[in-house]
Amino acid sequence: MPRNKPEGSVWSLGSLEAEVMERIWSADHPLPVRDMVDAMNAERSAPLAYTTVMSTMAKLHRKGWLDRTRSGKQYLYEPRESREACTARLMAEALTDSNDPESVLLQFVQRVASTGSPALLSTVRRALGDDT
């Protein structure tokens, strides 16, 4: 049975699992395995077997990364959460798993500030309730 929250982080996925997730996050609709295989093989010199991609997508479903619905004889897969929601969840987990979450958050905000990105700085200020 799939979990409510994906198991592990994006960085702990295997390379094929990570590629599937990147492609599924980029899709604008649920994908059957065949479409994923075709898209992945269009950019490879050595094609992947249908069964390899099918078992990878089924594994991602079991781990809670993908949802699937039956459509005729096939499953349509879509991400359990958006790329942005996944990233935010991982950031929150990094904070809560830390022995010193305040220092981790401070380091993160300092790194954001050091990028010089006006959009990021504005977002941080809005989050803090400082609209200046």
mmCIF file of the C-alpha atoms, coordinates in Angstrom:
data_MODEL
# 
_entry.id   MODEL 
# 
loop_
_atom_site.group_PDB 
_atom_site.id 
_atom_site.type_symbol 
_atom_site.label_atom_id 
_atom_site.label_alt_id 
_atom_site.label_comp_id 
_atom_site.label_asym_id 
_atom_site.label_entity_id 
_atom_site.label_seq_id 
_atom_site.pdbx_PDB_ins_code 
_atom_site.Cartn_x 
_atom_site.Cartn_y 
_atom_site.Cartn_z 
_atom_site.occupancy 
_atom_site.B_iso_or_equiv 
_atom_site.pdbx_formal_charge 
_atom_site.auth_seq_id 
_atom_site.auth_comp_id 
_atom_site.auth_asym_id 
_atom_site.auth_atom_id 
_atom_site.pdbx_PDB_model_num 
ATOM 1   C CA . MET A 1 1   ? 0.000  0.000  0.000   1.00 0.00 ? 1   MET A CA 1 
ATOM 2   C CA . PRO A 1 2   ? 1.420  3.449  -0.870  1.00 0.00 ? 2   PRO A CA 1 
ATOM 3   C CA . ARG A 1 3   ? 2.471  5.748  1.917   1.00 0.00 ? 3   ARG A CA 1 
ATOM 4   C CA . ASN A 1 4   ? 0.991  9.203  2.524   1.00 0.00 ? 4   ASN A CA 1 
ATOM 5   C CA . LYS A 1 5   ? 4.480  10.677 2.306   1.00 0.00 ? 5   LYS A CA 1 
ATOM 6   C CA . PRO A 1 6   ? 7.081  9.441  -0.184  1.00 0.00 ? 6   PRO A CA 1 
ATOM 7   C CA . GLU A 1 7   ? 9.756  7.194  1.250   1.00 0.00 ? 7   GLU A CA 1 
ATOM 8   C CA . GLY A 1 8   ? 13.216 8.738  1.214   1.00 0.00 ? 8   GLY A CA 1 
ATOM 9   C CA . SER A 1 9   ? 14.360 11.867 -0.530  1.00 0.00 ? 9   SER A CA 1 
ATOM 10  C CA . VAL A 1 10  ? 14.760 12.687 -4.194  1.00 0.00 ? 10  VAL A CA 1 
ATOM 11  C CA . TRP A 1 11  ? 18.495 12.386 -3.653  1.00 0.00 ? 11  TRP A CA 1 
ATOM 12  C CA . SER A 1 12  ? 18.133 8.817  -2.377  1.00 0.00 ? 12  SER A CA 1 
ATOM 13  C CA . LEU A 1 13  ? 16.355 7.641  -5.523  1.00 0.00 ? 13  LEU A CA 1 
ATOM 14  C CA . GLY A 1 14  ? 18.248 5.601  -8.063  1.00 0.00 ? 14  GLY A CA 1 
ATOM 15  C CA . SER A 1 15  ? 19.187 7.322  -11.311 1.00 0.00 ? 15  SER A CA 1 
ATOM 16  C CA . LEU A 1 16  ? 16.345 5.694  -13.268 1.00 0.00 ? 16  LEU A CA 1 
ATOM 17  C CA . GLU A 1 17  ? 13.824 6.526  -10.524 1.00 0.00 ? 17  GLU A CA 1 
ATOM 18  C CA . ALA A 1 18  ? 15.036 10.132 -10.444 1.00 0.00 ? 18  ALA A CA 1 
ATOM 19  C CA . GLU A 1 19  ? 14.734 10.390 -14.233 1.00 0.00 ? 19  GLU A CA 1 
ATOM 20  C CA . VAL A 1 20  ? 11.167 9.052  -14.107 1.00 0.00 ? 20  VAL A CA 1 
ATOM 21  C CA . MET A 1 21  ? 10.278 11.576 -11.390 1.00 0.00 ? 21  MET A CA 1 
ATOM 22  C CA . GLU A 1 22  ? 11.776 14.485 -13.339 1.00 0.00 ? 22  GLU A CA 1 
ATOM 23  C CA . ARG A 1 23  ? 9.833  13.495 -16.456 1.00 0.00 ? 23  ARG A CA 1 
ATOM 24  C CA . ILE A 1 24  ? 6.577  12.917 -14.601 1.00 0.00 ? 24  ILE A CA 1 
ATOM 25  C CA . TRP A 1 25  ? 6.894  16.272 -12.810 1.00 0.00 ? 25  TRP A CA 1 
ATOM 26  C CA . SER A 1 26  ? 7.397  17.925 -16.201 1.00 0.00 ? 26  SER A CA 1 
ATOM 27  C CA . ALA A 1 27  ? 4.344  16.258 -17.749 1.00 0.00 ? 27  ALA A CA 1 
ATOM 28  C CA . ASP A 1 28  ? 1.057  18.136 -17.852 1.00 0.00 ? 28  ASP A CA 1 
ATOM 29  C CA . HIS A 1 29  ? -1.075 14.996 -17.553 1.00 0.00 ? 29  HIS A CA 1 
ATOM 30  C CA . PRO A 1 30  ? -0.885 11.460 -16.100 1.00 0.00 ? 30  PRO A CA 1 
ATOM 31  C CA . LEU A 1 31  ? 1.349  9.176  -18.166 1.00 0.00 ? 31  LEU A CA 1 
ATOM 32  C CA . PRO A 1 32  ? 1.090  5.515  -19.115 1.00 0.00 ? 32  PRO A CA 1 
ATOM 33  C CA . VAL A 1 33  ? 4.266  3.440  -19.001 1.00 0.00 ? 33  VAL A CA 1 
ATOM 34  C CA . ARG A 1 34  ? 4.430  3.310  -22.821 1.00 0.00 ? 34  ARG A CA 1 
ATOM 35  C CA . ASP A 1 35  ? 4.649  7.114  -23.094 1.00 0.00 ? 35  ASP A CA 1 
ATOM 36  C CA . MET A 1 36  ? 7.384  7.190  -20.452 1.00 0.00 ? 36  MET A CA 1 
ATOM 37  C CA . VAL A 1 37  ? 9.349  4.458  -22.252 1.00 0.00 ? 37  VAL A CA 1 
ATOM 38  C CA . ASP A 1 38  ? 9.039  6.273  -25.584 1.00 0.00 ? 38  ASP A CA 1 
ATOM 39  C CA . ALA A 1 39  ? 10.150 9.609  -24.096 1.00 0.00 ? 39  ALA A CA 1 
ATOM 40  C CA . MET A 1 40  ? 13.097 8.071  -22.259 1.00 0.00 ? 40  MET A CA 1 
ATOM 41  C CA . ASN A 1 41  ? 14.244 6.009  -25.235 1.00 0.00 ? 41  ASN A CA 1 
ATOM 42  C CA . ALA A 1 42  ? 14.056 8.990  -27.601 1.00 0.00 ? 42  ALA A CA 1 
ATOM 43  C CA . GLU A 1 43  ? 17.160 10.354 -25.863 1.00 0.00 ? 43  GLU A CA 1 
ATOM 44  C CA . ARG A 1 44  ? 19.139 7.123  -25.363 1.00 0.00 ? 44  ARG A CA 1 
ATOM 45  C CA . SER A 1 45  ? 21.498 5.207  -27.569 1.00 0.00 ? 45  SER A CA 1 
ATOM 46  C CA . ALA A 1 46  ? 20.724 1.970  -25.685 1.00 0.00 ? 46  ALA A CA 1 
ATOM 47  C CA . PRO A 1 47  ? 16.950 1.713  -25.233 1.00 0.00 ? 47  PRO A CA 1 
ATOM 48  C CA . LEU A 1 48  ? 15.358 0.706  -21.954 1.00 0.00 ? 48  LEU A CA 1 
ATOM 49  C CA . ALA A 1 49  ? 13.045 -2.295 -21.900 1.00 0.00 ? 49  ALA A CA 1 
ATOM 50  C CA . TYR A 1 50  ? 9.357  -1.612 -21.325 1.00 0.00 ? 50  TYR A CA 1 
ATOM 51  C CA . THR A 1 51  ? 9.423  -3.945 -18.307 1.00 0.00 ? 51  THR A CA 1 
ATOM 52  C CA . THR A 1 52  ? 12.328 -2.022 -16.751 1.00 0.00 ? 52  THR A CA 1 
ATOM 53  C CA . VAL A 1 53  ? 10.420 1.255  -16.853 1.00 0.00 ? 53  VAL A CA 1 
ATOM 54  C CA . MET A 1 54  ? 7.183  -0.457 -15.793 1.00 0.00 ? 54  MET A CA 1 
ATOM 55  C CA . SER A 1 55  ? 8.802  -1.995 -12.702 1.00 0.00 ? 55  SER A CA 1 
ATOM 56  C CA . THR A 1 56  ? 10.509 1.315  -11.857 1.00 0.00 ? 56  THR A CA 1 
ATOM 57  C CA . MET A 1 57  ? 7.195  3.181  -12.001 1.00 0.00 ? 57  MET A CA 1 
ATOM 58  C CA . ALA A 1 58  ? 5.465  0.446  -9.963  1.00 0.00 ? 58  ALA A CA 1 
ATOM 59  C CA . LYS A 1 59  ? 8.252  0.687  -7.372  1.00 0.00 ? 59  LYS A CA 1 
ATOM 60  C CA . LEU A 1 60  ? 7.853  4.486  -7.194  1.00 0.00 ? 60  LEU A CA 1 
ATOM 61  C CA . HIS A 1 61  ? 4.123  3.910  -6.657  1.00 0.00 ? 61  HIS A CA 1 
ATOM 62  C CA . ARG A 1 62  ? 4.811  1.453  -3.807  1.00 0.00 ? 62  ARG A CA 1 
ATOM 63  C CA . LYS A 1 63  ? 7.259  3.925  -2.250  1.00 0.00 ? 63  LYS A CA 1 
ATOM 64  C CA . GLY A 1 64  ? 4.578  6.642  -2.367  1.00 0.00 ? 64  GLY A CA 1 
ATOM 65  C CA . TRP A 1 65  ? 6.166  8.868  -5.025  1.00 0.00 ? 65  TRP A CA 1 
ATOM 66  C CA . LEU A 1 66  ? 3.548  8.186  -7.724  1.00 0.00 ? 66  LEU A CA 1 
ATOM 67  C CA . ASP A 1 67  ? -0.217 7.770  -7.752  1.00 0.00 ? 67  ASP A CA 1 
ATOM 68  C CA . ARG A 1 68  ? -1.792 5.585  -10.395 1.00 0.00 ? 68  ARG A CA 1 
ATOM 69  C CA . THR A 1 69  ? -5.240 4.983  -11.774 1.00 0.00 ? 69  THR A CA 1 
ATOM 70  C CA . ARG A 1 70  ? -6.359 2.215  -14.073 1.00 0.00 ? 70  ARG A CA 1 
ATOM 71  C CA . SER A 1 71  ? -7.358 3.217  -17.590 1.00 0.00 ? 71  SER A CA 1 
ATOM 72  C CA . GLY A 1 72  ? -8.451 0.179  -19.548 1.00 0.00 ? 72  GLY A CA 1 
ATOM 73  C CA . LYS A 1 73  ? -5.595 -2.329 -19.443 1.00 0.00 ? 73  LYS A CA 1 
ATOM 74  C CA . GLN A 1 74  ? -2.944 0.149  -18.339 1.00 0.00 ? 74  GLN A CA 1 
ATOM 75  C CA . TYR A 1 75  ? -2.125 2.398  -15.418 1.00 0.00 ? 75  TYR A CA 1 
ATOM 76  C CA . LEU A 1 76  ? -1.762 6.149  -15.705 1.00 0.00 ? 76  LEU A CA 1 
ATOM 77  C CA . TYR A 1 77  ? 0.868  7.550  -13.352 1.00 0.00 ? 77  TYR A CA 1 
ATOM 78  C CA . GLU A 1 78  ? 1.149  11.024 -11.849 1.00 0.00 ? 78  GLU A CA 1 
ATOM 79  C CA . PRO A 1 79  ? 3.250  12.481 -9.052  1.00 0.00 ? 79  PRO A CA 1 
ATOM 80  C CA . ARG A 1 80  ? 1.914  12.202 -5.503  1.00 0.00 ? 80  ARG A CA 1 
ATOM 81  C CA . GLU A 1 81  ? 3.159  15.752 -4.879  1.00 0.00 ? 81  GLU A CA 1 
ATOM 82  C CA . SER A 1 82  ? 4.542  18.526 -7.054  1.00 0.00 ? 82  SER A CA 1 
ATOM 83  C CA . ARG A 1 83  ? 8.276  19.063 -7.438  1.00 0.00 ? 83  ARG A CA 1 
ATOM 84  C CA . GLU A 1 84  ? 7.916  22.261 -5.387  1.00 0.00 ? 84  GLU A CA 1 
ATOM 85  C CA . ALA A 1 85  ? 5.958  20.521 -2.604  1.00 0.00 ? 85  ALA A CA 1 
ATOM 86  C CA . CYS A 1 86  ? 8.558  17.748 -2.533  1.00 0.00 ? 86  CYS A CA 1 
ATOM 87  C CA . THR A 1 87  ? 11.394 20.256 -2.241  1.00 0.00 ? 87  THR A CA 1 
ATOM 88  C CA . ALA A 1 88  ? 9.588  22.149 0.530   1.00 0.00 ? 88  ALA A CA 1 
ATOM 89  C CA . ARG A 1 89  ? 8.934  18.887 2.397   1.00 0.00 ? 89  ARG A CA 1 
ATOM 90  C CA . LEU A 1 90  ? 12.600 17.906 2.148   1.00 0.00 ? 90  LEU A CA 1 
ATOM 91  C CA . MET A 1 91  ? 13.670 21.339 3.387   1.00 0.00 ? 91  MET A CA 1 
ATOM 92  C CA . ALA A 1 92  ? 11.284 21.066 6.351   1.00 0.00 ? 92  ALA A CA 1 
ATOM 93  C CA . GLU A 1 93  ? 12.547 17.558 7.117   1.00 0.00 ? 93  GLU A CA 1 
ATOM 94  C CA . ALA A 1 94  ? 16.139 18.819 7.052   1.00 0.00 ? 94  ALA A CA 1 
ATOM 95  C CA . LEU A 1 95  ? 15.170 21.398 9.666   1.00 0.00 ? 95  LEU A CA 1 
ATOM 96  C CA . THR A 1 96  ? 13.269 19.011 11.919  1.00 0.00 ? 96  THR A CA 1 
ATOM 97  C CA . ASP A 1 97  ? 15.944 16.295 11.643  1.00 0.00 ? 97  ASP A CA 1 
ATOM 98  C CA . SER A 1 98  ? 18.675 18.729 12.677  1.00 0.00 ? 98  SER A CA 1 
ATOM 99  C CA . ASN A 1 99  ? 20.015 19.002 16.216  1.00 0.00 ? 99  ASN A CA 1 
ATOM 100 C CA . ASP A 1 100 ? 20.056 22.783 15.730  1.00 0.00 ? 100 ASP A CA 1 
ATOM 101 C CA . PRO A 1 101 ? 17.183 23.796 13.409  1.00 0.00 ? 101 PRO A CA 1 
ATOM 102 C CA . GLU A 1 102 ? 17.594 27.501 14.186  1.00 0.00 ? 102 GLU A CA 1 
ATOM 103 C CA . SER A 1 103 ? 21.189 27.493 12.927  1.00 0.00 ? 103 SER A CA 1 
ATOM 104 C CA . VAL A 1 104 ? 20.223 25.471 9.855   1.00 0.00 ? 104 VAL A CA 1 
ATOM 105 C CA . LEU A 1 105 ? 17.455 27.945 9.008   1.00 0.00 ? 105 LEU A CA 1 
ATOM 106 C CA . LEU A 1 106 ? 19.778 30.903 9.594   1.00 0.00 ? 106 LEU A CA 1 
ATOM 107 C CA . GLN A 1 107 ? 22.412 29.358 7.292   1.00 0.00 ? 107 GLN A CA 1 
ATOM 108 C CA . PHE A 1 108 ? 19.756 28.758 4.641   1.00 0.00 ? 108 PHE A CA 1 
ATOM 109 C CA . VAL A 1 109 ? 18.436 32.328 4.768   1.00 0.00 ? 109 VAL A CA 1 
ATOM 110 C CA . GLN A 1 110 ? 21.995 33.687 4.645   1.00 0.00 ? 110 GLN A CA 1 
ATOM 111 C CA . ARG A 1 111 ? 22.684 31.600 1.530   1.00 0.00 ? 111 ARG A CA 1 
ATOM 112 C CA . VAL A 1 112 ? 19.480 32.862 -0.083  1.00 0.00 ? 112 VAL A CA 1 
ATOM 113 C CA . ALA A 1 113 ? 20.451 36.432 0.782   1.00 0.00 ? 113 ALA A CA 1 
ATOM 114 C CA . SER A 1 114 ? 23.954 35.943 -0.629  1.00 0.00 ? 114 SER A CA 1 
ATOM 115 C CA . THR A 1 115 ? 22.594 34.963 -4.048  1.00 0.00 ? 115 THR A CA 1 
ATOM 116 C CA . GLY A 1 116 ? 21.529 38.553 -4.536  1.00 0.00 ? 116 GLY A CA 1 
ATOM 117 C CA . SER A 1 117 ? 18.272 37.427 -6.133  1.00 0.00 ? 117 SER A CA 1 
ATOM 118 C CA . PRO A 1 118 ? 15.706 40.198 -5.593  1.00 0.00 ? 118 PRO A CA 1 
ATOM 119 C CA . ALA A 1 119 ? 12.855 37.723 -6.065  1.00 0.00 ? 119 ALA A CA 1 
ATOM 120 C CA . LEU A 1 120 ? 14.170 35.361 -3.374  1.00 0.00 ? 120 LEU A CA 1 
ATOM 121 C CA . LEU A 1 121 ? 14.877 38.203 -0.964  1.00 0.00 ? 121 LEU A CA 1 
ATOM 122 C CA . SER A 1 122 ? 11.394 39.593 -1.542  1.00 0.00 ? 122 SER A CA 1 
ATOM 123 C CA . THR A 1 123 ? 9.878  36.167 -0.860  1.00 0.00 ? 123 THR A CA 1 
ATOM 124 C CA . VAL A 1 124 ? 11.822 35.816 2.402   1.00 0.00 ? 124 VAL A CA 1 
ATOM 125 C CA . ARG A 1 125 ? 10.703 39.288 3.481   1.00 0.00 ? 125 ARG A CA 1 
ATOM 126 C CA . ARG A 1 126 ? 7.054  38.508 2.651   1.00 0.00 ? 126 ARG A CA 1 
ATOM 127 C CA . ALA A 1 127 ? 7.273  35.264 4.624   1.00 0.00 ? 127 ALA A CA 1 
ATOM 128 C CA . LEU A 1 128 ? 8.552  37.234 7.609   1.00 0.00 ? 128 LEU A CA 1 
ATOM 129 C CA . GLY A 1 129 ? 5.785  39.816 7.251   1.00 0.00 ? 129 GLY A CA 1 
ATOM 130 C CA . ASP A 1 130 ? 8.271  42.550 6.274   1.00 0.00 ? 130 ASP A CA 1 
ATOM 131 C CA . ASP A 1 131 ? 6.960  44.155 3.074   1.00 0.00 ? 131 ASP A CA 1 
ATOM 132 C CA . THR A 1 132 ? 9.764  46.741 2.813   1.00 0.00 ? 132 THR A CA 1 
# 
